[in-house]
Amino acid sequence: MADELFDVAIIGAGINGSGIARDAALRGLRVVVIEQDDLCSGTSAASSRLIHGGLRYLEFGEFPLVFESLRERIVLRRIAPHLVKPLRITIPIYASARRGKWLIRLGMIAYDLLSIGKSVANHEMLDRAEILASEPGLAKDGLIGAARYFDAQVEFAERLVLENLLAAESAGAEILTYHRVTRINIEAAQVRSLDCIDLLLQQPRQIAAKSVVNAAGPWVDSVLALARDDARRLIGGTKGSHIVVGAFAGAPRDAFYVEAAMDGRPFFIIPWNDQYLIGTTDSRFVGDLATVRATRDEADYLLTETNRVFPQANLSIADVHYSYAGVRPLPRRDRGPESSITRRHIIRRHRKLARGLLSIIGGKLTTYRNLAEQTVDRLARLLGRKLPACRTRATLLPGAYRIDTARAKLLSLSTEPPLSSAGVERLLGIYGGRAIDLIEFAGTDRQLLRCIDADNTVLAIETVFALRVEMARTLIDVIYRRLMLGLRADQGRPLYAAIAAIAANAASWDDSRQAIEIAALTDYSNSLRL
Ligand SMILES: Cc1cc2nc3c(=O)[nH]c(=O)nc-3n(C[C@H](O)[C@H](O)[C@H](O)COP(=O)(O)OP(=O)(O)OC[C@H]3O[C@@H](n4cnc5c(N)ncnc54)[C@H](O)[C@@H]3O)c2cc1C
């Protein structure tokens, strides 16, 4: 890599950087992705994990954004059916709410019209008796009825990011995690190279590139400052927090989209990963992005509002398994309510600063593929190259192939002890058809084909696969962003020692490195507790 001149260097391996890398590599560009942490360790992991049109955006007249998002929802269901699944959402309607029945109905009709071509059902309106029959735990006082509609959910956004990077890698891209960009070198008003530091080896490195895409999410401004000290601020991030709780008394079967009584903001209560994901908040953020955490006040707000809609729940801080928070990389707007800041993305060219430099402002999980297509079209013009047409609308992500074969293979797999049916579903939900690669990677090694947890859902081979094939470098990567155990109610804690031992063997970690990895993982898990 030392002498190589890349067509494009992408800074950031969140959903946007990863999507751009895949598209660019599939169109034949020589691509390098540089990420300071692990993949999907920034905003993309702090989202509500919905692939949605954004019903709320209709209130702000953002019809093109809703149309684009709903179209992308169809595309993502097609190219990643193992990761993106339909989700039924209910909006309860109360007499005292700011948004009345007719406004909600109008929104529902617009949503249906804008999602033309979808495979899920249109919305339905329910009267009070009907909604109480299906969701008896709902608060009854002032309840008029409800609206029901479909959106989609990506349970593990981390895996969506990973699969984009794996596809990019297969198409020839280089992916460097734990590499921080420290300088964008510009000569004669043209981007030439990036200075980086390999944070694990503490070694500097220079990467030459004809163009640079700054896909650093909420860090976009700090990356621009690496090119020029007085670069104008583009991002006006807003912080959003979530809490995760277990099943509670009166808990809903559907996801709920509820208007908060305190401030009229809508928030979600979503069945997710055998728990409930509740969020989000929305407040302007200024501060150190590395230390963004949910606060007790935010958790209290979400708990109080949830208890109001589901009165038997009686949730308190003690019921919160863990929390997470992130900063939306929104375009800067210093005045006006946070919720009214546009969620549309902007692909910004820095003509005055340097030729060959683009920054991504905004962009949702839902619309990443389209954003990537537009960015690579812009790159083609910047580089003066005629590239083949974008293929990501129709090309499946790696885990979307051979899902049925993978299921059959897992069902007939002889592991010690036998994989449970929950284990089969877990592996399909994480790897999709790539579960076949996982099993083949173990070869005939029975030790690697053993279940390591009490419920017989996790295989030893997964840790080795994460480190050797799926770009994991640390135990936190393995637990939180590959095996997805960190997002369980117990944060995967009972398995830390067993997985550390397998990882140490696979990655040749000595005892001291193993202890450091376990300590870092435990600190990280503790930091998510309130
Ligand atoms: C609370 C909340 C809820 C949301 N819910 C949804 C939702 O339900 N559906 C939806 O579609 N969207 C949702 N979004 C929006 C969506 O999550 C984000 O807009 C999107 O994930 C941004 O992705 P990104 O790749 O631009 O940024 P990020 O995911 O933040 O990635 C940027 C990466 O750049 C890296 N980086 C920064 N500086 C450097 C450097 N110097 N060198 C190398 N790497 C660097 C960072 O480490 C980071 O990993 C939500 C956002 C929030 C905050």
The ligand as an ORCA input file, in Angstrom:
! r2SCAN-3c Opt
* xyz 0 1
  C     -30.363      9.062     18.131
  C     -30.340      8.789     16.657
  C     -31.343      8.021     16.081
  C     -31.309      7.777     14.706
  N     -32.240      6.915     14.184
  C     -32.203      6.634     12.878
  C     -33.092      5.668     12.340
  O     -33.867      5.051     13.047
  N     -33.055      5.445     11.012
  C     -32.186      6.102     10.189
  O     -32.245      5.873      8.988
  N     -31.286      6.990     10.674
  C     -31.263      7.253     11.992
  N     -30.358      8.125     12.523
  C     -29.410      8.794     11.633
  C     -28.226      7.933     11.294
  O     -27.905      7.046     12.343
  C     -26.976      8.772     11.005
  O     -27.278      9.882     10.242
  C     -25.933      7.944     10.281
  O     -25.683      6.772     11.017
  C     -24.659      8.731     10.061
  O     -23.695      7.835      9.559
  P     -22.260      8.311      9.181
  O     -21.587      7.175      8.513
  O     -22.332      9.582      8.415
  O     -21.561      8.694     10.577
  P     -20.924      7.746     11.700
  O     -21.661      6.485     11.849
  O     -20.757      8.591     12.905
  O     -19.490      7.392     11.101
  C     -18.456      8.332     11.023
  C     -17.153      7.641     11.363
  O     -16.063      8.525     11.117
  C     -15.012      8.176     12.003
  N     -14.042      9.256     12.102
  C     -14.224     10.484     12.625
  N     -13.077     11.209     12.566
  C     -12.133     10.404     11.991
  C     -10.758     10.568     11.691
  N     -10.091     11.699     11.969
  N     -10.084      9.531     11.117
  C     -10.731      8.362     10.831
  N     -12.049      8.164     11.130
  C     -12.743      9.164     11.685
  C     -15.774      7.931     13.313
  O     -15.019      7.153     14.221
  C     -17.049      7.252     12.834
  O     -16.980      5.842     12.959
  C     -30.311      8.347     13.897
  C     -29.296      9.108     14.480
  C     -29.294      9.308     15.862
  C     -28.175     10.063     16.500
*
